Amino acid sequence: MAERRDVVIIGAGAAGMMCAIAAGGRGRRVLVIDHARAPGEKIRISGGGRCNFTNIHAGPKNFLSANPHFCKSALARYTPRDFLDLVERHGIAWHEKTLGQLFCDRSAKDIIAMLLAEMAAAGAELRLSTPVAAIEHTGAGFRIVTEAGEIEAAALVIATGGKSIPKMGATGFAYRVAEQFGIPVVETRPALVPLTLDPATLAANEDLPGVAVDVAVRHGRTEFREAMLFTHRGLSGPAILQISSYWREGEEIAVAIRPDLDFASVFAAARRENGRQAVQTVLSEHMPKRLAQRLAADLGLDGPLAELSSRRLDALMHRLADWRMRPAGSEGYRTAEVTLGGVDTAALDSRTMAVKAVPGLHFIGEAVDVTGWLGGYNFQWAWASGRAAGESA
């Protein structure tokens, strides 16, 4: 005989646990199942182990989707302040970093413990190490087949995330379920991921891995101002992770180094003070020495500043303001923080996250074609979309 529940949630991550809390709070008999041995693994490793659990600026403008309006309903009904209220009720100390990012003072495990406590209070059951073998649509709902037996439920919520970080068990499970029920999936790609450079460019920059500098990185009309890090494979750092969600193979990105500085004034002042100093010496006062040396060497600027022609100074200024790079690719899902694309929002109700054509079936979190910027935005989408489904399932 199959077990019976009102709601079965597949996936014990951020979105799945929030959904269970909301559904259980409405008196639904809720079961959360996951193939992993522990819940909330992406929560545990996020933010360097301190979990960047939301962003106070989170809004529709911070998300990518084929339908940029889809996320508005869920985000408006469960805000960063709502989640922060929950964090504070549990006595979890937190702090704000740059650009509105909120982190735990102590450990990301505090967030997992909070969610598990809320699930228990709502009467939601958690069952780990339980892979799903099959899902069937019955007249009364759904039958979920696992190695431990069958479960029947009136509502089924898919909260299994995307393909990012497969070593933690990430798979394309949600997309296979969507395909089974005839639901379209927007092309998936690694997002918030380091970019790689071709061998020739890496060789030219072989002395730069480990060097970080503040930049403005642009792709089309999209720009992010944060740090960029040179690596042995290419480029990383917050600015690069952000732009990676917009970049496509074969396209260029443009980098402005230290966009906060007026380098024309910097060089004019340096010439007045000591025109005999080398160009790289002036540059190294405003960026890591190895990068200053690399820029000077690339442009053949090995003489004193006073002897630098206007033409060559213009070339340097252009490189500082508009350094064009053409990444060869990305490091892929192995290091991507999230998955771009996913279950097509055109098939879903934005208020309930339910599939319009399949009553009782919901998709939430990273599985859906809604992808946030770096900095707590994807967690806020998990909380908001999970809450929306849990209030209706």
N, C-alpha and C positions, 0 to 999 in steps of 0.2 A: 504494500500500500504506500502511495506517495504521501509525503508530508504536505501539509497545507499551510500557506501563509497568505496574508493580504498583499504584501510587497516583498519581492526578492530583489536585492541589489547586488549586481556582480561587480566587484571592485571595492576594496577597502582602503582607498586613497582619500584625498581631501574631499573630493566631490561626493564620493559614495558615503563616507561617514556623515557628512553634513546632511545628505539626503535622508539617511537613516534616523538622524536626530529629529528632523522635521516631521517625517512620516510617523515615527513612533510617538511623537508628541501629540499627534492627532488621534492616537488610540489604535493605529494600524499595527497588526502583527508583522513585524519586520525581521527579515533574515538577510544578513550581509555575508556573501561568500567571496573567497579570494583564493587563488592558487598559491599565493605567497605564504611564508611561514610567520610573517609579522605584518601588522597593518601600517599604513602611512610611511612606506619606505622613502618616497620622494620628499615627504615632509622632513624626515629624519636627516637627510643629507643636505637639505637646502640651506642657503645662506651660511655656508661654512659650518653647519651644525647648529646654527642659531635660528634658522627659519625666518626668512623675510616674508612674514605671513600676510601682509597686505601693503597697500600704498594709499596714503591719504588722498592722493590726487586721482585715484582710479575713476575713469569714466569712459564712455564709448570711444573717445578719440584715441585711447591707448590700446586699441584692439584692431587686429586685422581679420577680415572676413569677406567672403564674396558678397555678403549683405551686411554692411557696417551698422545698420539699424537694429539688427536682430538682438544684440546683447543689451539694448537699452532697458528693456522691461525688467529683466532679472537684476541688473546692476542697480536700478533705481529702487527696487524693493528690498534689497539687502546690501547695505552700504559698508564701506570700511569702518565707519563708526559703529555699526551694528556688531561687526565681528570683534572690534576692539572692546566693546562693552562685555562681550562674552569672555574675552581674555582677562579683563580686569575683575570680573566676578569670580574667576578662579584664582585670583591673586598672582597671576603670572606677570613678573616684572618685564618691562619692555623699554625700548628706546628708539628714537627716530634717527636715521642716518640721512645721507644726502638725498635730495629729490623726493622726499616724502616716504622713504622706505622704512617700514617698521619691523624690528627684529626683537626676538626674545633676548633678555639679558643673560639668561643662563643656558638653556638648551632647547633645541627643537623638540626634544622628547616631551617637554612640557605641553606643547600643543597637541601631540598625539594622546598624551594622558588625559588632557581636557576633553578631547573628542570622544575617547572611550568612556569617560565618566558620564558625559552627556548622553551617549548611546545607551549605557546601562540604565540611567535614570528614565529614559524614554521607553525602556523595555525592548530595545532592539538587540537581537542576538547576532553574534559574530562567529563565523565558522571559517577558519583558515586551513591552508593545505588542502583545499578542495577544488581541484580543476573541474571545469565544466566540459562535459563530453558532447552534449547536444542540447539544443533548445527547440521545443515544438510549440506551435501556436494551436491551442485547443479552443473549443467553443466558449469555454468559461474563462480563458486567459492563457496561461503559459505553463508548460511542463519543462523543468530544467533537470537534465540528467547529469548526475555526478557519479564519481566512483563510489561514493558512500550511499547512493540511492537517488530517488527521484523526489523532486519538490514541485508542487503545483502552486501557482500564485495568480491572483487577479491582475496584478501589475508587475512589470519587469523593468528595472532600470539598469542600463548599461553604463558603468562608470569605470571602465578599464583603461582609460587614458589612451595615449598614442604609442608611437614606436620608439620614442626617445629613451635612451639609456637601457638597451636590451639586457645588459648584464644584471640589471635589477629585476628582470622578468618581463619587461615591456614587450608586447606583441601587437599584431594587427587584429586582435580578437574583435574589437568593436566594429571594425570595417567589414569583417567576415559576417558578423550578425546583420549589419546593414544590408549587405549583399543578399543574404538569405531572405530578407523581407522586401527586397526590391527597392531599397532606399539608396539614392545616389550618394556618392562620396566625392567631395572636392579633392583634387590631386594633393597628396600628402608629401611634405618635404621637411627635412631637418630645419629647425629654427632656433634662434638664440644659440648659434654654433660658431666656433672659430672657423676662419677661412684659410685655405691653403694657397701657397704660391708655387709657381712653376720652378723647376730645378735651377734654371739660369738666374732667376730673381733671388732665390734663396742663397745661391752661391755669392751673388753680388752683395747680399746683406748678411753674410755669414758671421759677422762680428756683432750683430744686433740682438740675437735672442736674449731675452731677459730684460731688455730695455723697455721702459714704459714712459709715455708722454701724454699730456693732455692734448686732445685734438677735437676738431669738428669734422666728422666724416659724413659725406653726402652721397646720396644716390637719387638722381632726379631732383625732386623738390623736398625730399625727406632728409633731415639732418639731425644728428645726435652729437652733443658735446659732452664727452666723458673721456676716460683714459683709453689709450690703445697700447697693446703689448705686442712686441715682436717675439715670435716663438721659433723653434727649430722647424716647424712645418709651415709657418706663415704668420697670420695676424690673429690676435685675440684681444681680450679686454672688453669692458662694458660697451664702448662705442662700436666695436666690430660686431659683438654679439647682437646688438640692437639692429645694425644695418643689415645683418645677414638675413633677417626675415623679409627684407625688401629686395635684396640682390638676387640675380639669376645668373647661371653659368654663361660666360661669354661677355658679361657686362663689366663696366668699369665702376670703381668707386673713387671719389676725390677726397683727399685728406688735407686739412689745414692744420698745421702744427702751431700749438699755442695761440689759438685764435683770439685769446684775451689780450695779446700784445700787439702794439703798433711797431712792427719791425723797422719801418722806415725811420721812425723817431729813434729807435734803439741804435741803428747804425749811424745816424747823424750825430747822436750824442757821443758814440764811441770814437768817431772820427775827430771830433773836437777835443776829446780828452787825450787820446793816444792813437794817432793814425798808424803807428808802426805795429800795433798788435795784429795777430792773424785773425782771419775771419772766423775760424773755428773756435778761437778763444772767446770772441764775443758771443757766438752762438752757445757755447758751453755754459755761459752764465744763465741761460734761460731754458736749457734742456740737458738731458744726459750727455756726457762728454762723447761717448761712442757714437751717438746719433749726430752730434755736431760734426765730428770727424767724417762720418759717412757722407753727410750732405756736402761738406766742403770738397771732399775727394770726388764725388760724383760730378761736380761742376768745375773741377780743376782749379779751385780757389785756394792756392797754396801760398800766395804772396800776402804782403801786409794790406791792411784795410785801406790805407791812403792811396794805394796803387790800383785799387779796384775800379774798373771803368763803370760808367753808368749802365752800359749794356749788360755787363756781367752781374752787377748788383740787381738789375731788373730780373735777370734769370733766377737768381737766388730768391728774390722776393716772390716770384711766381711759384717756385718749388715749395716754399714755405706755406703759401696760401692755397695751392692747388696741385698737390702731389697726386698724380693719376696712377692708379694701380688696377690691374686686371687679375683678380684672383683666379686660380685654376679650378677651385672647387671648395668644398667644405669638409670638415672632419666627419660629417655624417651623423647618423643617429647615435653612434657610440658616445659622443660627447654633447650632443644637442640637448638643451634643457627642456625643450618642448617640441611638439610636432605641429607644423603649419598645415592648414587644411583639415579635412575630416568629414564627418557626417554632414551632408548638405543641409544648411538651415532652412532651405525652402521646404523641406519635408517636415519641419518641426513647428510646433506652436511656441512662440516666444515667451508666453506667460507660464507654460507648464512643462516645456521641454519634451512634450509628448509627440510621437509620430502621428501626423494627421490621419494617415491611411491605415494605421494599425493601432486600434484602441488599446490602451494599457501599456504600450511600449514607450520608454523614454530613453534618451541619450543625454549625458551631462558631462561637464568638465572638458578635458583635453580631447576627448573623442570627437567633439563637435568642431565644426569649422569656425572657431572663435579663438584667436591666439593673441595673447597679451604681450606687451613690452616686457623687458627685463626690469625687475625691481618690485616684485610682489603682486603684479597685476594678474598673473595667471592663477595665483592662489585666490584672489578676490573673485575671479570668474568661477573657480571651483566652488567656493562658498555660496555664491549667488545662484549659480545654475543648479547646484545640489539642493539648495533651499527651495527653489522654484518647483523642482520635480517632487520634492518631499511634501510640499504643501498641497499637491494635487493627486499624487499616485494613490 
